[in-house]
Structures are given as C-alpha cells and as structure tokens.
C-alpha cells in the first residue's frame, strides 16, 4: 500500500447513484482501493471484486432516504440524476426534485452532521453542457455559464448549492463537469443512453445512422472508465480542487460524422456484413441549439491538478463498446 493509500485507508466513500452507467464504473474503480465503500441506489449495485469493503444500500434518495445513506461518510460521490435525462427536465417536475432537490437535502444532512473534524468531501457529476452554447471553439471551464436547457439549469443550480456550502465550510465541494461519456456497461442494468451507444445499437440492428446535421459537429468523447478514473483522482487528491468546477475531456473534438462512420465499419467487421449508411435527416422541433454547436474541451487545469488524463483512444473505446453491446444481439 502506498503512503497515500495508507493515509486514506478506512475512509467511508459513499457513491450515490452507484447502479447507474457512470456510477457502476466508479464503483468498479473504487474496488481495489483501501476504502470502505457504500453503494447507494434504488436498483441493485454490482459489487466488483476487490479489496474494498463494499456495503450495498438500496434506497430511493428522492423519498427522504438521504440521511441514512450518507451517515458517517468521509466522501460522497454524487452521481444521481433523473432517469429521464435532459428531455424529462423540460416538462417533468420530478426532474428538478431529483437533479436539485437531492443535492439540497444532502447538504442539509451534512450541515446537521457537522463535527470538529474536516468537512466531508462531496464530488459532484456536473455537465460540460452547463456552459450553454460554447462561446469559443475550445472551452476550459473559465467561461461564463449560460445554460440553454432546463436540464443544464438544474445541474448548474445543484452545483451552485454545493459551491455555496463549500464556501461556508459545511463540505469540501468539487464539481467534475462531464463531456460526452460512452462505453461498455459495468452492470447489466447500467445501460448507456448516450448518442454513441444509440448509434451502435442502430448499427447492430442494421438501421441507418442518422444525424441532425452534416456530420461536422464536434463532440468531446471520453470512455466511461476514464471518467471513473477522474472521480478517483478527485477523491485521492482533492486539495487543489475544492471550491470550483473542473472540465473533463479528451481535447480532440471528434466530428460526429466520422465517429458514426467508424461505428458503422466496426459493427460491420464484427457482424460480417456491409456497413449501414450514415445519413443526414431533418432535426426534430425539440432539438436544442447546443445539439448543433461544436464542443472541444481543454481539461489541462484538471490534469495539472491531479495527474489524470484519458488513457483509452477513441478507436479502442469504440471497439470495446461495440464488442460488449454485440453480446446483447
């Protein structure tokens, strides 16, 4: 065990949303660490093999179960988000109760639990899209936030609550704003609902891959295991991170047309058939302006503070994701 690992041994790390797509990856990454891990979710959590002592806690956090879920925690990794995603936030009041209300309740519980020791560390999963339409080609987290969707307004509201509590000394708050995350699921029920996996499913069923633009729109794509490593980096080395948000990204700005054509080729090679076509279609009326804006993320600030960087190249990440999802067909 390293000196750092020995210093952190026995800390209680609670993962809220541990059965989700990112949550199950974070849980798997925590398993070899010398922590006492509490996996909190409504659904069962897949307990990975490893040296960490993992306690599974089945709880509905939207129904008043926060206090029991986080009692005695040294670290809380907050990965809870409404299951309906950004679309539900536009019309479903339950979305605000989950996306903002759980953070509000979490901070109230931790405020009531305040002790003489150091405040608990809360690492929150924000979204790079909170900035709104990016004001320049490459964003680094120093931009002014102008969220363009109700989902991003809710994510920003939760983040602001966390930062206010951190400034007050109730917690040590860190927000990691996530890019477009994709990859294989770490639990059978932890399905990725993002655009890359959606296109892989279409290709596996032989359907054309559709774009709401000409394919030149860029996204910063990061494999879910690299994102999980970023959360561990924040848990391990929070000293320089507390009190602000940090952007995660690969820094490539991949053109979605190129990504979808790569998906089509990889699926065709694996399934032994012709690649499905990649075509442009008219966007639906509900498509937000952010869907047509390029996103490339400079995460050098977070990298310098923690030593983190994405390890998995795009083609390898696509290949791994296709291989895992092909087993479902």
Secondary structure by P-SEA (a helix, b strand, c coil): ccaaaaaaccbbbbbcccccaaaaaaaaaacccccbbbbbccccccccccccbbbbbbccccccccccccccccccccccccccccccccccaaaaaaccaaaaaaaaaaaaaccccccbbbbbbccccccccccccccccccccccccaaaaaaaaaaaaaaaaaaacccbbbbbbbccccccccccccccccaaaaaaaaaaabbbbbbcccccbbbbcccaaaaaaaaaaaaacccccccccccccccccccaaaaaaaaaaaaaaaacccbbbbbcccccccccccccbbbbbcaaaaaaaccccccccaaaaaaaaaaaaaaac
